Amino acid sequence: MLRIAIAGASGRMGKMLIEAVGDAPDMTLAGALDIGTSPAVGSDPMAFLGKSSGLQVTADLQQGLQDADVLIDFTRPAATLAHLAVCRTLGTRMVIGTTGFTEGERAMIQDAAREVAIMLAPNMSVGVNVALKLIDMATRALAAGCDIEIVESHHRDKVDAPSGTALKMGEVVAQAQGKRLADIEVHGRHGHTGPRKPGTVGFSAIRGGDIVGEHTVMFIGAGERIEIAHRSTSRANYAQGSLRAARFIAGRSSGLYDMDDVLGLR
């Protein structure tokens, strides 16, 4: 039985993950973490399901992780890095779905992966990761004659923009052309911008309501437009992808992996 700890236990994604782990026949909930100011601390993490897990949500990282094989973390960069330090000490594997890391913070994760297995992906959805493969294929065939735009939409509470998934899509577009995204990305056009510079990748972000997540990559040519789109209607797909990732790294002692590794898409 794979023992799973969940970070951000009282959040929307945390609750979705707790429910998914509870329903998985090969997994058991071994820990639930939250910030010290959360009213959930001290309560049973499955109380919202009308069930008892025998655990308490805790802000004590050592306590929450001591019995876990894998921590699944969808929080924020500072929290994830704090969790990472403890996981590195305990040898607890991590599935990281947090977005918004700086290059320096990603380097810290890469360094920790020398000692503990980590699966890092901006989006755990199986469908999104299949879409990334389609974007790579389309870029190789179409980039020379098309302008490429990436539009993403999320709920009003999302704090980073563009989304990690949108940036990953941009990275796929850039890599398929042998370029660096930083050299071709354009964000938030406003005012007199002049004509579109050939070869750039434009990003637009929409925030509102309870949109779970929508991403569209447009290849806009002369007389035609191809769109590769993915729309999430529930966080359940992220949760199920995270469980697949946890099963994947459970048999690995170290290394940094992504969803291509989990899904065998390399």
C-alpha positions in Angstrom: 0.0 0.0 0.0 1.5 3.3 -1.1 1.4 5.9 1.7 0.6 9.4 0.5 0.8 12.8 2.2 -1.0 15.8 0.8 0.1 19.5 1.1 -2.4 22.3 1.2 -4.9 19.8 2.7 -7.7 22.3 3.2 -7.6 23.9 -0.3 -9.7 22.9 -3.3 -6.9 20.8 -4.9 -5.9 19.4 -1.5 -9.4 18.1 -0.9 -9.6 16.7 -4.4 -6.4 14.8 -3.8 -7.5 13.5 -0.4 -10.7 12.2 -1.9 -8.8 10.5 -4.8 -6.3 8.9 -2.4 -9.2 7.6 -0.3 -10.8 6.0 -3.3 -7.6 4.4 -4.6 -7.3 0.7 -3.7 -3.5 0.8 -3.7 -3.1 3.9 -1.6 -3.6 5.2 1.9 -3.5 8.7 3.3 -0.5 9.0 5.6 -0.3 12.8 6.3 -2.0 16.1 5.6 -0.2 19.4 5.7 -1.5 23.0 5.9 -0.3 26.4 7.1 -0.4 27.0 10.9 -3.1 29.7 10.5 -5.5 27.3 8.7 -8.6 26.5 10.7 -8.3 22.9 9.4 -5.2 22.3 11.5 -6.0 19.7 14.2 -9.1 18.4 12.3 -9.5 15.1 10.5 -8.5 15.7 6.8 -11.4 13.5 5.6 -14.0 15.2 7.7 -15.4 17.0 4.7 -16.2 13.6 3.2 -18.0 12.5 6.4 -15.2 10.0 7.0 -12.5 9.4 9.6 -8.9 8.8 8.6 -7.4 8.7 12.1 -5.1 11.6 11.2 -5.0 15.3 11.9 -4.1 18.1 9.5 -0.8 19.5 10.8 1.6 22.4 10.2 4.5 20.3 11.6 6.2 19.1 8.5 8.2 16.4 10.2 5.1 15.0 11.8 3.1 15.1 8.6 5.7 13.5 6.5 7.2 10.9 8.8 5.0 8.0 7.6 4.7 9.0 4.0 6.3 7.4 0.9 5.3 10.3 -1.4 4.2 13.9 -0.8 1.8 15.4 -3.4 2.3 19.2 -3.4 0.0 21.8 -5.2 0.8 24.9 -3.1 3.0 27.9 -3.7 6.8 28.1 -4.4 7.9 29.1 -0.9 5.8 26.4 0.8 6.9 23.8 -1.7 10.6 24.6 -1.1 10.0 24.3 2.6 8.4 20.9 2.1 11.3 19.9 -0.3 13.9 20.5 2.4 12.1 18.1 4.8 11.4 15.5 2.1 15.1 15.6 1.2 16.0 14.9 4.8 13.5 12.1 5.3 13.9 10.6 1.8 10.3 11.2 1.0 9.5 11.3 -2.7 7.6 14.3 -4.1 5.1 15.0 -6.8 5.2 18.7 -7.4 2.3 20.5 -9.3 3.1 23.9 -7.9 3.8 26.6 -10.5 5.5 30.0 -10.5 9.1 28.9 -9.7 12.0 31.1 -10.6 15.0 29.6 -12.4 16.9 29.6 -9.1 14.1 27.7 -7.4 13.9 25.2 -10.1 17.7 24.7 -9.7 17.1 23.9 -6.0 14.5 21.2 -7.0 17.0 19.8 -9.5 19.7 19.7 -6.8 17.4 17.9 -4.4 16.5 15.3 -7.1 20.1 14.0 -6.8 19.0 12.5 -3.4 15.2 12.0 -3.7 12.9 11.1 -6.6 10.8 14.1 -7.7 8.2 14.4 -10.4 7.8 18.0 -11.4 5.1 19.1 -13.9 3.1 22.3 -14.4 0.1 20.3 -15.3 -0.7 16.7 -14.2 -3.6 16.2 -16.6 -3.0 13.3 -19.0 -4.9 15.2 -21.7 -2.7 18.3 -21.3 0.4 16.3 -21.7 -0.9 14.6 -24.8 -1.7 18.1 -26.1 1.9 19.1 -25.5 3.0 16.3 -27.9 0.5 17.6 -30.5 1.9 21.2 -30.1 5.4 19.9 -30.7 4.3 18.2 -33.9 2.3 21.2 -35.1 5.2 23.6 -34.5 7.6 21.5 -36.5 5.2 21.5 -39.5 3.7 25.0 -39.2 5.9 27.5 -37.5 7.6 28.7 -40.6 4.4 30.0 -42.0 2.3 30.9 -39.0 2.1 33.3 -36.1 1.7 31.5 -32.8 -0.5 32.7 -29.9 -1.2 31.1 -26.5 -4.3 32.0 -24.6 -5.1 30.7 -21.1 -8.0 31.2 -18.7 -8.2 30.4 -15.0 -10.3 31.2 -11.9 -10.1 34.6 -10.2 -7.9 33.3 -7.3 -4.9 32.2 -9.4 -2.0 34.3 -8.5 0.5 33.7 -11.3 0.3 34.6 -15.0 0.7 33.2 -17.5 0.0 29.8 -16.0 2.7 27.2 -15.7 0.9 25.1 -18.3 0.9 28.0 -20.8 4.6 28.6 -20.3 5.3 24.9 -20.8 3.4 25.1 -24.0 5.5 28.0 -25.0 8.7 26.1 -24.1 7.5 23.2 -26.3 7.0 25.7 -29.2 10.4 27.2 -28.7 12.3 23.9 -28.3 10.7 22.5 -31.5 12.3 25.4 -33.3 15.7 25.1 -31.5 15.1 28.4 -29.7 14.8 29.7 -26.1 11.4 30.9 -25.0 12.9 33.9 -23.3 14.1 35.2 -26.7 10.7 35.0 -28.5 8.0 35.4 -25.9 5.7 38.5 -25.9 3.3 39.2 -22.9 0.4 41.6 -22.4 0.4 43.8 -25.5 -0.9 47.3 -24.8 -1.0 50.6 -26.6 0.8 51.3 -29.9 2.8 48.0 -30.3 3.6 48.2 -33.9 3.2 45.2 -36.2 3.7 41.8 -34.9 7.3 40.7 -34.9 7.7 37.4 -36.9 8.8 34.4 -35.0 7.5 35.6 -31.6 5.1 33.7 -29.4 2.3 35.8 -27.8 0.7 35.1 -24.4 -2.7 36.3 -23.1 -4.1 35.5 -19.7 -7.8 35.6 -18.6 -8.8 35.5 -14.9 -12.4 35.2 -13.7 -15.0 33.2 -11.9 -14.3 29.6 -11.2 -12.7 28.6 -14.5 -10.7 25.4 -13.7 -8.2 25.8 -16.6 -8.4 26.4 -20.4 -5.4 26.6 -22.8 -5.4 27.2 -26.5 -2.4 27.3 -28.8 -3.3 29.0 -32.1 -1.2 28.6 -35.3 -2.4 31.5 -37.5 -1.5 31.4 -41.1 -2.6 33.0 -44.4 -6.2 31.8 -44.9 -6.3 29.3 -42.1 -5.9 28.8 -38.4 -5.2 25.6 -36.5 -6.0 25.5 -32.7 -4.9 22.9 -30.2 -7.1 23.4 -27.1 -7.5 21.7 -23.7 -10.3 22.6 -21.3 -10.6 21.2 -17.8 -14.1 21.0 -16.3 -13.0 19.5 -13.0 -9.8 19.2 -11.0 -10.3 15.4 -10.9 -8.1 15.0 -14.0 -5.2 16.7 -12.1 -5.8 14.5 -9.1 -5.8 11.2 -11.1 -2.7 12.3 -13.0 -1.0 13.0 -9.7 -1.8 9.6 -8.4 -0.2 8.1 -11.6 2.8 10.2 -11.0 3.0 9.0 -7.4 2.9 5.4 -8.5 5.6 6.1 -11.0 8.2 7.6 -8.6 7.4 5.1 -5.8 9.9 2.7 -7.4 12.6 5.3 -7.9 15.1 6.5 -5.3 16.3 9.7 -7.0 16.0 11.7 -10.2 13.9 14.5 -11.6 11.0 13.3 -13.8 8.1 14.9 -15.7 4.8 13.6 -17.1 6.4 12.4 -20.3 8.2 9.9 -18.1 5.1 9.0 -16.2 3.0 8.4 -19.4 5.8 6.9 -21.5 5.7 9.7 -24.1 9.4 10.1 -24.6 
